[in-house]
Amino acid sequence: MADGTAHLHTHMRHAESGGALEVLLPVLALLACAGGYLLLARRVRRRNPVRGWNPWRTAGFCAGLLLLAAALLPPVAAFAHRDFRGHMAQHMLIGMYAPLALVLGAPMTLALRALPAPHARRLTAFLHSGPARLLAHPVTGLLLSTGSLVPLYFTPLYDAVTGRPAGHWLLHAHFLLAGCLFAHAVAGPDPAPGRPGVRARLVCLGCAIAVHASVAQLMYGGFRVAVGAPVPQVRGAAEIMYYGGDIAELLLAAALVATWRPARGAVTRHAVRPAQ
C-alpha cells in the first residue's frame, strides 16, 4: 500500500482522459437495455392481455438499471476513481445489488414469451445445452464472483487492471456478469434446467457469505493486501464489503425463499416453472 498515492493519481488521470465518453456510453447502454425490456414487455401484454406481464418484474429490472446508473455515473464513479472506498461501493452496486434486481426482472422468461416461436425454440435449446447448464450452476457463479476476490485484492491484479481505462471497464463487466450468474443460479425466477435444489443453493450462498466476511476482515487487518491505496481507504473499503455484502446476501436469501416453489403432486424435482 506504499504506492497508493501514485496509483491514485494514475487512476484519476485515466478518469479525466475519458471525460464525457465515460458518462455517455453507460447512459446509452442503460437506455438501450431499458428500451428493449419495455418493448418486449409491451409485446407480451399485447399477445396475451389476460396473462400480461407482471409489473413487479418490470420494476425490478428497471431498479437494477438505476442501480447500475448510480454506480457508473457521477458522483459514485468520480468517488471510485479517487478513493478505494468508492471503488468498493461501486463493486457492491455493480456486482451484488444491481444483479439481484435485474435477475428478479426475469429477462429470459420475457424473451421466451416475446420472441417469435423459432427464436424462442433456439433460446430454449441453448438453455438446455451443456454450457448453459454449467453457467447456471451456483458453484460457477460462486467461483466467478466471490472466488475472484482473493486474486483481485491480494495480488497485484487490481492495480494492473485499474491502471488502464479498458481494464477498469472489463472489471465492471466481470462484476456484473458474475453477479448476475450467481443471483440467477441461487434465486433467479428464470428457467434454469439442471439447477440444484434449495439446500445446495443455500450452501453456496453460505460459502459466499463466509468468503466475503473473511476477505473483508483480512483487508481490514492489512494482511497481504496488494492494493495501491492508503490504509484508511483500505479499511473503509473492507467495512463497506463486510456490511454491504451481508445486506446483499440477506436480500439474495430472501429472494430465494420468495421464489422457491416446492414440488407438488406429480411435478418432478426437475420441472421448471417460468416466471410470471
Backbone as CSV, one residue per row, in Angstrom:
resi,resn,N_x,N_y,N_z,CA_x,CA_y,CA_z,C_x,C_y,C_z
1,MET,0.808,-1.204,0.000,0.000,0.000,0.000,0.845,1.258,0.000
2,ALA,2.163,1.112,-0.089,3.049,2.259,-0.066,2.931,3.092,-1.324
3,ASP,2.563,2.456,-2.437,2.452,3.180,-3.697,1.040,3.695,-3.939
4,GLY,0.252,3.812,-2.862,-1.147,4.187,-3.012,-1.352,5.529,-3.663
5,THR,-0.560,6.544,-3.283,-0.749,7.885,-3.841,-0.461,7.911,-5.328
6,ALA,0.642,7.265,-5.742,0.996,7.248,-7.165,-0.075,6.545,-7.982
7,HIS,-0.544,5.400,-7.483,-1.590,4.669,-8.218,-2.869,5.492,-8.284
8,LEU,-3.184,6.196,-7.194,-4.392,7.006,-7.167,-4.334,8.112,-8.209
9,HIS,-3.162,8.765,-8.334,-3.017,9.820,-9.331,-3.163,9.262,-10.747
10,THR,-2.582,8.078,-10.981,-2.724,7.445,-12.296,-4.185,7.152,-12.604
11,HIS,-4.889,6.642,-11.608,-6.304,6.308,-11.761,-7.114,7.556,-12.100
12,MET,-6.822,8.669,-11.425,-7.553,9.906,-11.662,-7.257,10.473,-13.049
13,ARG,-6.007,10.334,-13.514,-5.672,10.816,-14.856,-6.449,10.050,-15.918
14,HIS,-6.571,8.727,-15.717,-7.333,7.927,-16.674,-8.807,8.323,-16.651
15,ALA,-9.320,8.636,-15.477,-10.723,9.054,-15.372,-10.947,10.358,-16.123
16,GLU,-9.997,11.304,-15.958,-10.133,12.588,-16.632,-10.029,12.441,-18.143
17,SER,-9.171,11.490,-18.603,-8.996,11.315,-20.050,-10.264,10.794,-20.706
18,GLY,-11.085,10.031,-19.952,-12.332,9.523,-20.509,-13.344,10.624,-20.744
19,GLY,-13.412,11.578,-19.803,-14.294,12.729,-19.931,-15.740,12.346,-20.137
20,ALA,-16.367,13.037,-21.077,-17.796,12.848,-21.332,-18.109,11.455,-21.855
21,LEU,-17.130,10.803,-22.490,-17.371,9.474,-23.047,-17.702,8.473,-21.950
22,GLU,-17.061,8.597,-20.789,-17.323,7.674,-19.690,-18.710,7.873,-19.103
23,VAL,-19.332,8.992,-19.374,-20.704,9.229,-18.941,-21.686,8.840,-20.043
24,LEU,-21.360,9.197,-21.281,-22.274,8.978,-22.399,-22.494,7.498,-22.694
25,LEU,-21.411,6.715,-22.731,-21.549,5.302,-23.090,-22.426,4.520,-22.109
26,PRO,-22.212,4.645,-20.777,-23.119,3.932,-19.866,-24.566,4.374,-19.997
27,VAL,-24.787,5.676,-20.179,-26.160,6.170,-20.319,-26.833,5.545,-21.538
28,LEU,-26.129,5.528,-22.673,-26.700,4.946,-23.892,-26.973,3.455,-23.722
29,ALA,-26.025,2.738,-23.108,-26.202,1.296,-22.911,-27.387,1.003,-21.994
30,LEU,-27.512,1.755,-20.914,-28.608,1.526,-19.971,-29.954,1.887,-20.590
31,LEU,-29.993,2.969,-21.356,-31.236,3.334,-22.035,-31.639,2.278,-23.061
32,ALA,-30.653,1.708,-23.761,-30.948,0.653,-24.732,-31.522,-0.578,-24.037
33,CYS,-30.945,-0.952,-22.902,-31.458,-2.107,-22.146,-32.876,-1.851,-21.650
34,ALA,-33.107,-0.660,-21.114,-34.446,-0.327,-20.622,-35.457,-0.326,-21.765
35,GLY,-35.081,0.282,-22.890,-35.987,0.322,-24.031,-36.302,-1.057,-24.570
36,GLY,-35.282,-1.917,-24.673,-35.507,-3.271,-25.159,-36.422,-4.062,-24.251
37,TYR,-36.210,-3.948,-22.932,-37.054,-4.676,-21.977,-38.501,-4.193,-22.064
38,LEU,-38.695,-2.880,-22.098,-40.054,-2.332,-22.140,-40.773,-2.701,-23.435
39,LEU,-40.045,-2.738,-24.543,-40.655,-3.140,-25.811,-41.105,-4.599,-25.773
40,LEU,-40.253,-5.473,-25.219,-40.630,-6.883,-25.110,-41.820,-7.061,-24.175
41,ALA,-41.833,-6.312,-23.064,-42.957,-6.409,-22.128,-44.259,-5.964,-22.795
42,ARG,-44.198,-4.921,-23.600,-45.397,-4.463,-24.306,-45.870,-5.516,-25.307
43,ARG,-44.917,-6.155,-25.991,-45.289,-7.198,-26.949,-45.984,-8.355,-26.247
44,VAL,-45.471,-8.736,-25.071,-46.088,-9.833,-24.319,-47.500,-9.455,-23.883
45,ARG,-47.690,-8.234,-23.424,-49.028,-7.801,-22.987,-50.007,-7.769,-24.152
46,ARG,-49.530,-7.392,-25.336,-50.415,-7.353,-26.500,-50.774,-8.757,-26.971
47,ARG,-49.825,-9.682,-26.870,-50.095,-11.057,-27.301,-51.111,-11.728,-26.395
48,ASN,-51.004,-11.477,-25.116,-51.879,-12.137,-24.146,-52.318,-11.112,-23.104
49,PRO,-53.345,-10.316,-23.425,-53.775,-9.268,-22.491,-54.230,-9.809,-21.138
50,VAL,-54.750,-11.036,-21.125,-55.248,-11.597,-19.866,-54.085,-11.925,-18.934
51,ARG,-53.119,-12.631,-19.455,-51.968,-13.007,-18.632,-51.021,-11.829,-18.443
52,GLY,-50.781,-11.093,-19.521,-49.947,-9.901,-19.453,-48.528,-10.179,-18.984
53,TRP,-47.941,-9.185,-18.353,-46.588,-9.300,-17.797,-46.570,-8.631,-16.433
54,ASN,-46.053,-9.329,-15.454,-46.046,-8.845,-14.072,-45.325,-7.501,-13.972
55,PRO,-46.014,-6.433,-13.561,-45.348,-5.123,-13.469,-44.223,-5.098,-12.449
56,TRP,-44.272,-5.992,-11.457,-43.181,-6.040,-10.481,-41.893,-6.530,-11.123
57,ARG,-42.016,-7.375,-12.153,-40.821,-7.799,-12.893,-40.192,-6.594,-13.596
58,THR,-41.037,-5.800,-14.226,-40.534,-4.600,-14.904,-39.900,-3.645,-13.908
59,ALA,-40.544,-3.469,-12.761,-39.999,-2.577,-11.739,-38.646,-3.075,-11.243
60,GLY,-38.524,-4.395,-11.065,-37.252,-4.950,-10.608,-36.137,-4.722,-11.609
61,PHE,-36.420,-4.978,-12.881,-35.386,-4.799,-13.901,-34.979,-3.334,-14.001
62,CYS,-35.951,-2.441,-13.990,-35.628,-1.009,-14.072,-34.869,-0.545,-12.833
63,ALA,-35.190,-1.111,-11.671,-34.441,-0.773,-10.460,-32.987,-1.207,-10.595
64,GLY,-32.763,-2.371,-11.202,-31.391,-2.818,-11.432,-30.627,-1.876,-12.338
65,LEU,-31.290,-1.389,-13.383,-30.641,-0.432,-14.282,-30.342,0.880,-13.564
66,LEU,-31.236,1.312,-12.687,-30.991,2.535,-11.923,-29.810,2.361,-10.974
67,LEU,-29.682,1.187,-10.378,-28.531,0.918,-9.513,-27.235,0.939,-10.316
68,LEU,-27.277,0.384,-11.517,-26.099,0.448,-12.386,-25.770,1.887,-12.752
69,ALA,-26.794,2.672,-13.047,-26.561,4.079,-13.368,-25.934,4.802,-12.187
70,ALA,-26.418,4.518,-10.984,-25.847,5.150,-9.795,-24.382,4.783,-9.626
71,ALA,-24.029,3.540,-9.983,-22.647,3.085,-9.810,-21.715,3.620,-10.882
72,LEU,-22.214,3.759,-12.103,-21.346,4.081,-13.241,-21.269,5.570,-13.558
73,LEU,-22.131,6.362,-12.943,-22.172,7.792,-13.236,-21.776,8.589,-11.995
74,PRO,-21.407,9.870,-12.182,-21.109,10.708,-11.019,-22.349,10.791,-10.116
75,PRO,-22.160,10.942,-8.780,-20.880,11.142,-8.087,-20.149,9.861,-7.695
76,VAL,-20.837,8.689,-7.756,-20.183,7.458,-7.299,-18.977,7.127,-8.162
77,ALA,-19.100,7.252,-9.479,-17.985,6.922,-10.368,-16.789,7.820,-10.102
78,ALA,-17.040,9.112,-9.890,-15.941,10.030,-9.594,-15.286,9.678,-8.264
79,PHE,-16.092,9.320,-7.271,-15.566,8.909,-5.966,-14.726,7.645,-6.102
80,ALA,-15.182,6.715,-6.946,-14.448,5.460,-7.135,-13.094,5.685,-7.782
81,HIS,-12.977,6.691,-8.634,-11.710,6.971,-9.307,-10.666,7.559,-8.361
82,ARG,-11.114,8.222,-7.302,-10.144,8.889,-6.435,-10.003,8.252,-5.060
83,ASP,-10.837,7.239,-4.764,-10.823,6.677,-3.411,-11.203,5.198,-3.485
84,PHE,-10.416,4.347,-2.814,-10.680,2.910,-2.847,-12.017,2.570,-2.202
85,ARG,-12.466,3.379,-1.258,-13.789,3.160,-0.667,-14.885,3.349,-1.711
86,GLY,-14.673,4.308,-2.604,-15.625,4.489,-3.697,-15.644,3.294,-4.630
87,HIS,-14.449,2.727,-4.888,-14.401,1.517,-5.717,-15.221,0.405,-5.085
88,MET,-15.094,0.239,-3.763,-15.807,-0.861,-3.119,-17.310,-0.633,-3.134
89,ALA,-17.736,0.618,-2.940,-19.168,0.911,-3.039,-19.674,0.604,-4.447
90,GLN,-18.869,0.966,-5.435,-19.204,0.673,-6.825,-19.271,-0.835,-7.054
91,HIS,-18.314,-1.553,-6.493,-18.274,-3.012,-6.598,-19.556,-3.624,-6.040
92,MET,-19.996,-3.159,-4.873,-21.210,-3.692,-4.266,-22.430,-3.449,-5.163
93,LEU,-22.531,-2.248,-5.706,-23.685,-1.917,-6.544,-23.692,-2.722,-7.840
94,ILE,-22.534,-2.773,-8.510,-22.462,-3.448,-9.811,-22.502,-4.962,-9.667
95,GLY,-21.827,-5.497,-8.657,-21.653,-6.936,-8.551,-22.658,-7.666,-7.688
96,MET,-23.451,-6.932,-6.848,-24.351,-7.626,-5.933,-25.779,-7.083,-5.975
97,TYR,-25.937,-5.789,-5.807,-27.291,-5.230,-5.709,-27.986,-5.147,-7.066
98,ALA,-27.309,-4.568,-8.058,-27.920,-4.468,-9.390,-28.217,-5.841,-9.997
99,PRO,-27.300,-6.825,-9.921,-27.616,-8.137,-10.495,-28.863,-8.783,-9.912
100,LEU,-29.051,-8.676,-8.593,-30.236,-9.280,-7.992,-31.508,-8.649,-8.547
101,ALA,-31.525,-7.322,-8.642,-32.711,-6.648,-9.176,-32.941,-7.007,-10.642
102,LEU,-31.873,-7.050,-11.431,-32.006,-7.402,-12.847,-32.536,-8.819,-13.013
103,VAL,-31.997,-9.746,-12.245,-32.408,-11.147,-12.347,-33.870,-11.312,-11.945
104,LEU,-34.308,-10.589,-10.913,-35.708,-10.687,-10.492,-36.658,-10.125,-11.544
105,GLY,-36.119,-9.384,-12.506,-36.933,-8.935,-13.630,-37.250,-10.033,-14.628
106,ALA,-36.663,-11.226,-14.448,-36.923,-12.396,-15.307,-36.776,-12.081,-16.791
107,PRO,-35.635,-11.528,-17.220,-35.490,-11.161,-18.639,-35.522,-12.353,-19.589
108,MET,-35.058,-13.524,-19.124,-35.070,-14.687,-20.006,-36.497,-15.166,-20.269
109,THR,-37.306,-15.184,-19.217,-38.711,-15.556,-19.395,-39.419,-14.571,-20.315
110,LEU,-39.113,-13.297,-20.144,-39.704,-12.276,-21.009,-39.331,-12.515,-22.467
111,ALA,-38.064,-12.821,-22.708,-37.627,-13.078,-24.080,-38.318,-14.308,-24.658
112,LEU,-38.451,-15.364,-23.864,-39.098,-16.584,-24.347,-40.550,-16.333,-24.731
113,ARG,-41.220,-15.462,-24.004,-42.629,-15.184,-24.290,-42.812,-14.162,-25.409
114,ALA,-41.805,-13.308,-25.624,-41.957,-12.233,-26.604,-41.408,-12.585,-27.978
115,LEU,-40.398,-13.444,-28.024,-39.756,-13.743,-29.301,-40.653,-14.614,-30.187
116,PRO,-40.474,-14.538,-31.504,-41.170,-15.473,-32.399,-40.803,-16.915,-32.052
117,ALA,-41.709,-17.831,-32.355,-41.537,-19.229,-31.954,-40.188,-19.826,-32.359
118,PRO,-39.702,-19.631,-33.601,-38.402,-20.232,-33.955,-37.254,-19.727,-33.079
119,HIS,-37.254,-18.421,-32.802,-36.193,-17.866,-31.958,-36.333,-18.357,-30.516
120,ALA,-37.562,-18.463,-30.043,-37.785,-18.952,-28.686,-37.320,-20.400,-28.546
121,ARG,-37.547,-21.212,-29.591,-37.092,-22.607,-29.540,-35.570,-22.683,-29.498
122,ARG,-34.907,-21.826,-30.266,-33.439,-21.820,-30.244,-32.921,-21.392,-28.872
123,LEU,-33.571,-20.402,-28.280,-33.163,-19.965,-26.944,-33.391,-21.069,-25.919
124,THR,-34.516,-21.779,-26.043,-34.791,-22.899,-25.139,-33.749,-23.997,-25.297
125,ALA,-33.373,-24.288,-26.538,-32.341,-25.302,-26.772,-31.019,-24.890,-26.141
126,PHE,-30.689,-23.605,-26.228,-29.449,-23.135,-25.606,-29.511,-23.283,-24.086
127,LEU,-30.661,-22.974,-23.484,-30.792,-23.076,-22.030,-30.626,-24.512,-21.546
128,HIS,-30.922,-25.479,-22.424,-30.765,-26.888,-22.059,-29.399,-27.448,-22.464
129,SER,-28.559,-26.639,-23.064,-27.243,-27.112,-23.504,-26.284,-27.245,-22.324
130,GLY,-25.206,-27.997,-22.553,-24.214,-28.197,-21.505,-23.591,-26.910,-20.994
131,PRO,-23.113,-26.022,-21.881,-22.515,-24.767,-21.400,-23.482,-23.921,-20.579
132,ALA,-24.753,-23.866,-21.002,-25.728,-23.069,-20.254,-25.986,-23.675,-18.879
133,ARG,-26.068,-25.002,-18.811,-26.252,-25.657,-17.515,-25.071,-25.387,-16.589
134,LEU,-23.872,-25.390,-17.160,-22.684,-25.105,-16.351,-22.712,-23.676,-15.821
135,LEU,-23.064,-22.726,-16.692,-23.119,-21.329,-16.266,-24.209,-21.095,-15.231
136,ALA,-25.308,-21.853,-15.326,-26.433,-21.662,-14.414,-26.231,-22.350,-13.073
137,HIS,-25.131,-23.076,-12.912,-24.890,-23.764,-11.644,-24.355,-22.768,-10.619
138,PRO,-24.844,-22.832,-9.380,-24.397,-21.855,-8.377,-22.910,-21.911,-8.061
139,VAL,-22.284,-23.078,-8.211,-20.841,-23.158,-7.951,-20.074,-22.313,-8.965
140,THR,-20.528,-22.317,-10.219,-19.880,-21.484,-11.237,-19.983,-20.011,-10.871
141,GLY,-21.184,-19.572,-10.518,-21.361,-18.185,-10.109,-20.558,-17.842,-8.876
142,LEU,-20.480,-18.781,-7.938,-19.705,-18.562,-6.713,-18.233,-18.362,-7.022
143,LEU,-17.678,-19.210,-7.887,-16.257,-19.108,-8.227,-15.956,-17.820,-8.985
144,LEU,-16.849,-17.444,-9.909,-16.595,-16.253,-10.718,-16.767,-14.964,-9.926
145,SER,-17.705,-14.944,-9.000,-17.965,-13.713,-8.248,-17.115,-13.640,-6.988
146,THR,-17.415,-14.489,-6.025,-16.698,-14.450,-4.751,-15.284,-14.985,-4.881
147,GLY,-15.095,-16.004,-5.704,-13.765,-16.599,-5.839,-12.738,-15.675,-6.442
148,SER,-13.190,-14.649,-7.161,-12.236,-13.726,-7.787,-11.722,-12.662,-6.830
149,LEU,-12.281,-12.572,-5.626,-11.883,-11.512,-4.696,-10.446,-11.665,-4.225
150,VAL,-10.026,-12.896,-3.959,-8.667,-13.112,-3.444,-7.608,-12.707,-4.462
151,PRO,-7.643,-13.211,-5.710,-6.630,-12.748,-6.667,-6.742,-11.264,-6.989
152,LEU,-7.928,-10.695,-6.870,-8.090,-9.282,-7.213,-7.447,-8.364,-6.181
153,TYR,-7.656,-8.657,-4.905,-7.212,-7.728,-3.863,-5.945,-8.162,-3.125
154,PHE,-5.515,-9.399,-3.313,-4.332,-9.871,-2.588,-3.171,-10.208,-3.520
155,THR,-3.300,-9.808,-4.771,-2.202,-9.889,-5.741,-2.146,-8.538,-6.459
156,PRO,-1.129,-8.288,-7.276,-1.069,-7.005,-7.996,-2.134,-6.841,-9.082
157,LEU,-3.071,-7.771,-9.188,-4.050,-7.733,-10.273,-4.888,-6.455,-10.253
158,TYR,-5.341,-6.027,-9.084,-6.211,-4.852,-9.013,-5.520,-3.620,-9.581
159,ASP,-4.286,-3.355,-9.142,-3.566,-2.181,-9.639,-3.288,-2.293,-11.133
160,ALA,-2.991,-3.517,-11.600,-2.701,-3.707,-13.023,-3.944,-3.456,-13.871
161,VAL,-5.092,-3.919,-13.394,-6.326,-3.784,-14.169,-6.842,-2.353,-14.145
162,THR,-6.901,-1.753,-12.958,-7.476,-0.410,-12.850,-6.513,0.670,-13.316
163,GLY,-5.277,0.309,-13.619,-4.330,1.283,-14.141,-4.577,1.635,-15.595
164,ARG,-5.527,0.941,-16.232,-5.850,1.190,-17.640,-7.363,1.347,-17.778
165,PRO,-7.819,2.326,-18.551,-9.273,2.523,-18.699,-10.002,1.273,-19.190
166,ALA,-9.429,0.586,-20.184,-10.086,-0.618,-20.706,-10.182,-1.690,-19.627
167,GLY,-9.121,-1.830,-18.842,-9.133,-2.805,-17.761,-10.184,-2.485,-16.721
168,HIS,-10.363,-1.203,-16.459,-11.368,-0.784,-15.479,-12.766,-1.194,-15.930
169,TRP,-13.067,-0.997,-17.213,-14.387,-1.373,-17.720,-14.555,-2.888,-17.798
170,LEU,-13.473,-3.596,-18.092,-13.544,-5.060,-18.072,-13.841,-5.568,-16.666
171,LEU,-13.275,-4.892,-15.662,-13.546,-5.277,-14.279,-15.022,-5.055,-13.945
172,HIS,-15.576,-3.934,-14.394,-17.010,-3.693,-14.193,-17.841,-4.795,-14.849
173,ALA,-17.478,-5.150,-16.085,-18.224,-6.188,-16.801,-18.143,-7.523,-16.067
174,HIS,-16.966,-7.826,-15.532,-16.811,-9.074,-14.773,-17.705,-9.070,-13.540
175,PHE,-17.681,-7.968,-12.778,-18.527,-7.877,-11.590,-19.995,-8.093,-11.946
176,LEU,-20.449,-7.437,-13.003,-21.861,-7.501,-13.372,-22.259,-8.893,-13.852
177,LEU,-21.492,-9.468,-14.771,-21.846,-10.778,-15.316,-21.756,-11.865,-14.251
178,ALA,-20.687,-11.836,-13.447,-20.544,-12.836,-12.388,-21.657,-12.691,-11.363
179,GLY,-22.002,-11.450,-11.011,-23.085,-11.232,-10.060,-24.421,-11.709,-10.589
180,CYS,-24.683,-11.470,-11.872,-25.939,-11.936,-12.471,-26.004,-13.459,-12.511
181,LEU,-24.894,-14.098,-12.847,-24.874,-15.561,-12.876,-25.156,-16.139,-11.494
182,PHE,-24.533,-15.560,-10.464,-24.726,-16.093,-9.111,-26.153,-15.837,-8.628
183,ALA,-26.661,-14.626,-8.842,-28.027,-14.325,-8.417,-29.034,-15.209,-9.149
184,HIS,-28.817,-15.418,-10.447,-29.712,-16.284,-11.224,-29.650,-17.719,-10.720
185,ALA,-28.441,-18.201,-10.450,-28.291,-19.591,-10.019,-28.909,-19.829,-8.648
186,VAL,-28.848,-18.837,-7.770,-29.351,-19.009,-6.407,-30.848,-18.732,-6.320
187,ALA,-31.308,-17.638,-6.916,-32.691,-17.225,-6.676,-33.413,-16.724,-7.911
188,GLY,-32.871,-16.945,-9.089,-33.499,-16.404,-10.289,-34.822,-17.071,-10.616
189,PRO,-35.828,-16.300,-11.021,-37.109,-16.877,-11.420,-37.105,-17.432,-12.843
190,ASP,-36.066,-17.129,-13.611,-35.991,-17.624,-14.984,-35.717,-19.125,-15.018
191,PRO,-36.074,-19.795,-16.123,-35.773,-21.222,-16.254,-34.278,-21.488,-16.141
192,ALA,-33.934,-22.545,-15.416,-32.532,-22.943,-15.255,-32.471,-24.458,-15.174
193,PRO,-32.590,-25.149,-16.309,-32.556,-26.615,-16.301,-31.291,-27.138,-15.638
194,GLY,-31.469,-28.117,-14.766,-30.318,-28.702,-14.094,-29.866,-27.960,-12.859
195,ARG,-30.543,-26.884,-12.495,-30.155,-26.150,-11.298,-30.409,-27.017,-10.066
196,PRO,-29.469,-27.082,-9.123,-29.659,-27.934,-7.944,-30.762,-27.414,-7.034
197,GLY,-31.098,-28.219,-6.042,-32.179,-27.868,-5.134,-31.830,-26.741,-4.185
198,VAL,-32.808,-26.407,-3.352,-32.661,-25.261,-2.453,-31.517,-25.475,-1.470
199,ARG,-31.356,-26.679,-0.965,-30.290,-26.918,0.024,-28.917,-26.629,-0.561
200,ALA,-28.671,-27.118,-1.771,-27.370,-26.886,-2.408,-27.149,-25.405,-2.663
201,ARG,-28.209,-24.709,-3.063,-28.065,-23.275,-3.313,-27.814,-22.511,-2.019
202,LEU,-28.443,-22.939,-0.935,-28.192,-22.297,0.355,-26.758,-22.527,0.819
203,VAL,-26.217,-23.710,0.534,-24.819,-23.981,0.884,-23.894,-23.039,0.116
204,CYS,-24.149,-22.875,-1.174,-23.326,-21.954,-1.978,-23.448,-20.525,-1.474
205,LEU,-24.650,-20.124,-1.102,-24.837,-18.779,-0.562,-24.100,-18.628,0.764
206,GLY,-24.139,-19.667,1.596,-23.393,-19.626,2.849,-21.898,-19.513,2.622
207,CYS,-21.392,-20.209,1.612,-19.966,-20.096,1.273,-19.625,-18.678,0.829
208,ALA,-20.504,-18.073,0.045,-20.268,-16.693,-0.400,-20.224,-15.741,0.785
209,ILE,-21.130,-15.924,1.736,-21.144,-15.072,2.928,-19.844,-15.224,3.706
210,ALA,-19.392,-16.475,3.872,-18.165,-16.724,4.632,-16.944,-16.122,3.946
211,VAL,-16.858,-16.279,2.625,-15.701,-15.739,1.899,-15.697,-14.219,1.940
212,HIS,-16.856,-13.605,1.742,-16.933,-12.145,1.800,-16.474,-11.637,3.165
213,ALA,-16.963,-12.270,4.218,-16.592,-11.835,5.565,-15.099,-12.022,5.809
214,SER,-14.546,-13.151,5.372,-13.123,-13.425,5.589,-12.243,-12.445,4.822
215,VAL,-12.580,-12.198,3.554,-11.792,-11.261,2.747,-11.849,-9.862,3.352
216,ALA,-13.040,-9.445,3.793,-13.177,-8.119,4.397,-12.342,-8.002,5.669
217,GLN,-12.335,-9.040,6.484,-11.556,-8.997,7.725,-10.060,-8.981,7.445
218,LEU,-9.621,-9.756,6.460,-8.202,-9.750,6.097,-7.791,-8.390,5.535
219,MET,-8.660,-7.793,4.733,-8.365,-6.465,4.204,-8.281,-5.441,5.326
220,TYR,-9.199,-5.512,6.252,-9.203,-4.546,7.356,-7.932,-4.670,8.187
221,GLY,-7.470,-5.905,8.358,-6.237,-6.115,9.114,-4.974,-5.867,8.311
222,GLY,-5.113,-5.612,7.006,-3.945,-5.340,6.173,-3.109,-6.556,5.870
223,PHE,-3.711,-7.751,5.927,-2.948,-8.981,5.727,-2.707,-9.213,4.242
224,ARG,-1.469,-8.951,3.797,-1.046,-9.189,2.414,-1.944,-8.508,1.377
225,VAL,-2.524,-7.384,1.729,-3.339,-6.643,0.767,-2.423,-5.992,-0.257
226,ALA,-2.715,-6.208,-1.536,-1.845,-5.703,-2.606,-2.547,-4.612,-3.405
227,VAL,-3.238,-3.720,-2.712,-3.976,-2.635,-3.352,-3.229,-1.330,-3.134
228,GLY,-3.003,-0.598,-4.212,-2.284,0.665,-4.111,-3.161,1.785,-3.607
229,ALA,-3.534,1.740,-2.327,-4.381,2.765,-1.716,-3.943,2.963,-0.272
230,PRO,-4.157,4.150,0.303,-3.794,4.392,1.703,-4.544,3.462,2.650
231,VAL,-3.935,3.193,3.790,-4.511,2.262,4.764,-5.925,2.661,5.191
232,PRO,-6.198,3.936,5.519,-7.575,4.280,5.920,-8.609,3.953,4.844
233,GLN,-8.229,4.125,3.577,-9.162,3.795,2.494,-9.406,2.290,2.417
234,VAL,-8.349,1.514,2.579,-8.494,0.058,2.526,-9.386,-0.423,3.662
235,ARG,-9.197,0.126,4.852,-10.031,-0.281,5.989,-11.489,0.141,5.785
236,GLY,-11.683,1.337,5.263,-13.051,1.770,4.979,-13.708,0.897,3.925
237,ALA,-12.943,0.518,2.896,-13.473,-0.366,1.856,-13.814,-1.736,2.429
238,ALA,-12.985,-2.218,3.353,-13.256,-3.509,3.986,-14.568,-3.467,4.769
239,GLU,-14.835,-2.363,5.433,-16.099,-2.234,6.165,-17.290,-2.214,5.207
240,ILE,-17.125,-1.522,4.078,-18.200,-1.499,3.078,-18.463,-2.905,2.551
241,MET,-17.394,-3.659,2.279,-17.564,-5.031,1.806,-18.244,-5.897,2.864
242,TYR,-17.823,-5.740,4.111,-18.339,-6.593,5.186,-19.842,-6.365,5.385
243,TYR,-20.221,-5.118,5.607,-21.623,-4.832,5.906,-22.484,-4.797,4.639
244,GLY,-21.949,-4.209,3.571,-22.705,-4.173,2.322,-22.921,-5.554,1.741
245,GLY,-21.900,-6.416,1.842,-22.044,-7.779,1.354,-23.060,-8.567,2.149
246,ASP,-23.067,-8.380,3.481,-24.042,-9.076,4.322,-25.472,-8.710,3.933
247,ILE,-25.715,-7.416,3.737,-27.068,-6.976,3.385,-27.483,-7.546,2.029
248,ALA,-26.569,-7.487,1.053,-26.890,-8.005,-0.279,-27.188,-9.501,-0.231
249,GLU,-26.422,-10.244,0.554,-26.632,-11.691,0.622,-27.891,-12.043,1.402
250,LEU,-28.269,-11.226,2.364,-29.553,-11.429,3.038,-30.709,-11.194,2.065
251,LEU,-30.572,-10.182,1.222,-31.595,-9.937,0.202,-31.673,-11.102,-0.783
252,LEU,-30.518,-11.661,-1.127,-30.499,-12.808,-2.037,-31.165,-14.015,-1.390
253,ALA,-30.916,-14.221,-0.092,-31.571,-15.320,0.623,-33.081,-15.108,0.668
254,ALA,-33.507,-13.865,0.893,-34.942,-13.569,0.905,-35.559,-13.831,-0.467
255,ALA,-34.827,-13.482,-1.524,-35.327,-13.743,-2.875,-35.435,-15.238,-3.137
256,LEU,-34.488,-16.010,-2.619,-34.541,-17.465,-2.780,-35.792,-18.030,-2.120
257,VAL,-36.080,-17.568,-0.915,-37.275,-18.039,-0.215,-38.538,-17.611,-0.967
258,ALA,-38.528,-16.374,-1.473,-39.718,-15.848,-2.148,-39.990,-16.546,-3.473
259,THR,-38.933,-16.964,-4.172,-39.116,-17.589,-5.490,-39.146,-19.110,-5.424
260,TRP,-38.922,-19.678,-4.247,-38.890,-21.135,-4.117,-40.295,-21.694,-4.243
261,ARG,-40.425,-22.703,-5.101,-41.702,-23.388,-5.274,-41.485,-24.872,-5.004
262,PRO,-41.948,-25.376,-3.870,-41.761,-26.799,-3.587,-42.529,-27.662,-4.569
263,ALA,-42.022,-28.877,-4.777,-42.678,-29.813,-5.700,-44.077,-30.142,-5.212
264,ARG,-44.994,-30.220,-6.150,-46.373,-30.529,-5.794,-46.854,-31.727,-6.601
265,GLY,-47.464,-32.658,-5.923,-48.082,-33.798,-6.587,-47.155,-34.501,-7.538
266,ALA,-47.564,-34.518,-8.807,-46.811,-35.264,-9.807,-45.671,-34.454,-10.403
267,VAL,-45.499,-33.197,-9.958,-44.428,-32.385,-10.512,-43.096,-32.931,-10.034
268,THR,-42.212,-33.232,-10.940,-40.924,-33.787,-10.565,-40.008,-32.689,-10.088
269,ARG,-38.934,-33.090,-9.434,-37.999,-32.103,-8.910,-37.203,-31.443,-10.021
270,HIS,-37.275,-31.953,-11.229,-36.551,-31.352,-12.346,-37.432,-30.403,-13.158
271,ALA,-38.687,-30.301,-12.805,-39.582,-29.449,-13.587,-39.212,-27.989,-13.414
272,VAL,-39.430,-27.210,-14.457,-39.130,-25.781,-14.422,-40.412,-25.017,-14.675
273,ARG,-40.742,-24.112,-13.748,-41.919,-23.286,-13.941,-41.468,-21.876,-14.258
274,PRO,-41.864,-21.331,-15.403,-41.412,-19.993,-15.777,-41.992,-18.928,-14.868
275,ALA,-41.291,-17.805,-14.792,-41.781,-16.672,-14.016,-42.991,-16.068,-14.700
276,GLN,-43.808,-15.397,-13.902,-44.994,-14.725,-14.454,-44.631,-13.313,-14.884
